[in-house]
Amino acid sequence: MTGRTRPTLLRGGSVLGGSELRGSGQGSTPGTEPVRADVLVADGRIVAVGTALDTPSDIETIDCGERLVLPGFVDGHSHAGSLVFDEGVQLALLRQGVTTIVTGQDGVGPAPGDGSWADTYFAAIDGPHPRHRGGGIDALLATYDGATPVNVATLVPAGTVRHEVLGDEDRPATPAELDAMRALVRQGLSEGAVGLATGLDYVPGLYADTAELAALCTEVAAADGLYVSHMRGGYEGNARAGLDEIAEIVRLSGVRAHVSHLHAPVELAIAALAELADAGAPMSFDAYPYSRGCTILSMLLLPADLARPGTDDLARALADEPGRRRVRAAVLERVLGRADLGTGWAEQITLSHVPAAEFHALQGRTLDEAATATGTDPVDLALDVLVDSALQVTVVMRVPRPRTADELAPLFRLPGHTAGSDGIFVGTHPHPRAYGTFARYLQEYGATGRLGWSETVRHLSTTSVERYRLGDRGTVRPGAVADLVVVDPARVAARSSYEHPMQLAEGVDNVLVAGVPVLADGSLTHATPGAGLRRGGSRGTGGR
């Protein structure tokens, strides 16, 4: 159901997020401090912001007290698109103030096509989509209309597009195949996708060269979409090579570019982004306030030819002792050659989601701990877990030197930074970022003054709205879509941790989407005013 449509008055809070006050004689512009005001909402929009507002008799009132009234937050890098129908996931998002998520990330998603490839390859990251039965982006977006309490936008996933045309073949596309891929990208954009996403460490995205990606991005540039890239070859100390490839794609196509989950030494990232912007390739990026990463174990350990989803390639390669020795050697070569792992790699990788019943109890342990507990070697254990779980295993990966909130603050202050959780909700021991990213931003960067409230809101909401072209949201002003969050600055906190990753955040108890209360007193209202957002912010016919 889409939920109630009664007018709502958010009374007595402090408004922040580009407000224009009515009836108070005060003015507010983006970037100022919070101003005490009421917010009147009707028919999905903000009607007025100010004091002494004229209100209808049938109004519903939310007493905001000493709390902040902010524009709804946008998770610019989410893996909740297939799981957003689950009430536990909905609560995790809303308790952080997230009202819109952007999916199709890392080049993998259920559309275009029947979704079976994405459901297999990213089963441990996205989970299977319960409602998509095939078709294009329009069919996918329609599954969200009036069916969830949050909005869902999507990128065209370039890996899925390549798989539709070339399968998992490791070769350049022919001219005819490239034309077919461009047509799928063009169609997806015409149906409302907000851009194109690549995952250049995943099969088959890693087989696409720069020229192929630039050709696809020509279609994105023509539609004013955003090119979003999980960069090639890892991050951290290798990040500059990935940024340079994106810059070349920008030069060849004219596309607007965005970097997914930017992990790198802060000084390196700031200097590289500034240099590339000066050279004509400005980029926005998303990042989360955690040091550890999370990915699928097969991508981390296996050569690409053994990491293809839906195959028994790995099991066949391990069928005899010479084969196992060859695979072991390849695994060790990969992990020891990574700048973010090295010799202590087995102590840095924690098993997050392991569907195989035999190994299910190992979730939450490092590979080193799990190998000791089972009396085996970390490489052999990892290979056995992957085979028995059909490669559908995720891990949390610790970096050699964590960065503090103070160290990350200069990166998060950059105008191109947006918040993205990269949140994965599959499994019983996920990365805590899925349950805590936005609360942690509010707690460590808004409440502490490292960024301040106005600047924090810009990064959590406004900049993503602008970059993804999500329409009239991301601000608290008359005429804007009433996606609104009420935050208690004294209570807001992320409670999830690496040890207890599924603890709900605190301090966000009231959320409205399209003017409809979806979270009240910290609990779901079970209203579903969310929609599949089309580029430009338009909503499908099923949502309000």
JOBEL-V337513 format. One record per pair of residues at least 24 apart in sequence whose C-alpha atoms are under 7 Angstrom apart, sorted by the first residue. I is the first residue (numbers start at 0). J is the second residue. If there is no record, write none. Layout:
I;J
I;J
This chain:
0;145
0;146
0;526
0;527
1;145
1;526
1;527
1;528
1;542
1;543
2;515
2;526
2;527
2;528
3;515
4;42
4;515
5;41
5;58
5;59
6;40
6;41
6;58
6;59
7;39
7;40
7;41
7;58
7;59
7;60
8;37
8;38
8;39
8;40
8;58
8;59
8;60
8;61
9;37
9;38
9;39
9;60
9;61
9;62
9;63
10;37
10;38
10;60
10;61
10;62
10;63
11;35
11;36
11;37
11;62
11;63
11;64
12;36
12;37
12;63
12;64
12;65
12;66
12;67
12;68
13;66
13;67
13;68
14;67
14;68
14;69
15;68
15;69
15;453
15;475
16;69
16;70
16;453
16;456
16;474
16;475
17;474
17;475
17;476
18;474
18;475
18;476
19;48
19;476
20;48
20;49
21;47
21;48
21;49
21;50
22;49
22;50
22;51
22;52
23;49
23;50
30;453
30;454
31;453
32;453
40;481
40;514
41;514
42;514
43;480
43;481
43;513
43;514
44;478
44;479
44;480
44;481
44;513
44;514
45;476
45;477
45;478
45;479
45;480
45;481
46;477
46;478
47;477
48;476
48;477
66;485
66;486
66;487
66;488
67;485
67;486
67;487
68;483
68;484
68;485
68;486
69;475
69;483
69;484
69;485
70;460
70;473
70;474
70;475
70;482
70;483
70;484
71;96
71;97
71;98
71;460
71;473
71;482
71;483
71;484
72;96
72;97
72;98
72;99
72;459
72;460
73;97
73;98
73;99
73;100
73;459
73;460
73;463
74;99
74;100
74;101
74;418
74;419
74;420
75;100
75;101
75;285
75;418
75;419
75;463
76;101
76;102
76;104
76;419
76;420
76;421
77;101
77;102
77;419
77;420
77;421
77;422
78;102
78;124
78;125
78;421
78;422
78;423
79;125
79;423
79;424
81;125
81;126
81;127
81;128
81;129
82;126
82;128
83;147
84;147
90;523
91;434
91;503
93;510
93;518
94;503
94;504
94;505
94;507
94;508
94;521
95;435
95;437
95;438
95;504
95;507
96;484
96;507
96;510
98;149
98;150
98;482
98;512
99;149
99;150
99;151
100;150
100;151
100;152
101;151
101;152
101;153
102;152
102;153
102;154
103;153
103;154
103;155
103;156
103;196
104;154
104;156
104;196
105;196
105;197
105;198
105;228
105;229
106;156
106;157
106;158
106;159
106;196
106;197
106;198
107;156
107;157
107;158
107;159
108;156
108;159
110;134
110;135
110;136
110;139
111;135
111;136
111;160
119;308
119;309
120;308
122;391
123;352
123;391
123;392
123;393
123;425
124;423
124;425
125;423
125;425
126;425
135;187
136;187
136;190
136;192
137;190
137;191
140;531
141;531
141;539
143;529
143;530
143;531
144;529
144;530
144;531
144;539
144;540
144;541
144;542
145;527
145;528
145;529
145;530
145;541
145;542
146;527
146;529
147;527
147;528
147;529
148;512
148;517
148;526
148;527
148;528
148;529
149;512
149;529
150;529
150;530
150;531
150;532
151;530
151;531
151;532
152;193
152;531
152;532
152;533
153;192
153;193
154;192
154;193
154;194
154;195
154;196
155;184
155;187
155;192
155;194
155;195
155;196
156;195
156;196
156;197
157;195
157;196
157;197
158;197
158;198
158;203
158;204
161;203
162;203
167;202
167;203
169;206
170;206
171;207
181;215
181;218
184;215
184;218
185;218
188;222
191;533
191;534
192;533
192;534
193;224
193;225
193;467
193;533
193;534
194;219
194;224
194;225
194;226
195;219
195;225
195;226
195;227
196;226
196;227
196;228
197;227
197;228
197;229
198;228
198;229
198;230
199;229
199;230
199;231
200;231
200;232
201;298
202;303
202;307
209;244
209;248
212;248
213;248
213;251
213;252
214;252
216;252
216;254
217;252
217;254
219;254
220;252
220;253
220;254
220;255
225;254
225;255
225;256
225;257
225;467
226;254
226;255
226;256
226;257
227;256
227;257
227;258
227;259
228;257
228;258
228;259
229;258
229;259
234;262
234;263
235;262
235;263
235;264
235;339
236;263
236;264
236;338
238;263
239;271
246;275
246;280
249;280
256;282
256;283
257;282
257;283
257;284
258;283
258;284
258;285
259;284
259;285
260;285
260;286
261;285
261;286
265;407
265;410
269;410
282;415
283;415
283;416
284;415
284;416
284;417
285;416
285;417
285;418
285;419
286;417
286;418
286;419
287;418
287;419
287;420
287;436
288;436
288;440
290;398
290;401
290;402
291;395
291;396
291;397
291;398
292;395
292;396
292;397
293;393
293;394
293;395
293;396
293;430
294;393
294;394
294;395
295;392
295;393
295;394
296;392
296;393
296;394
297;390
300;330
300;333
300;334
301;330
302;329
313;386
314;386
327;378
339;398
339;399
345;377
347;396
347;397
348;394
348;395
348;396
348;397
349;394
349;395
349;396
350;393
350;394
350;395
351;393
351;394
351;395
351;426
351;428
351;429
352;392
352;393
352;394
352;426
352;427
352;428
352;429
353;388
353;392
354;388
355;387
355;388
358;384
362;428
363;428
395;430
408;449
412;450
416;458
417;458
417;459
417;462
417;463
418;458
418;459
428;500
429;500
430;497
430;500
431;495
431;496
431;497
431;500
431;501
434;495
434;501
434;502
434;503
434;504
435;493
435;494
435;495
435;504
438;491
438;492
438;493
438;504
439;492
439;493
441;491
442;491
442;492
446;488
468;534
468;535
468;536
469;534
469;535
469;536
470;535
470;536
471;536
480;513
481;511
481;512
481;513
481;514
482;511
482;512
482;513
482;514
483;510
483;511
483;512
484;509
484;510
484;511
485;509
485;510
513;543
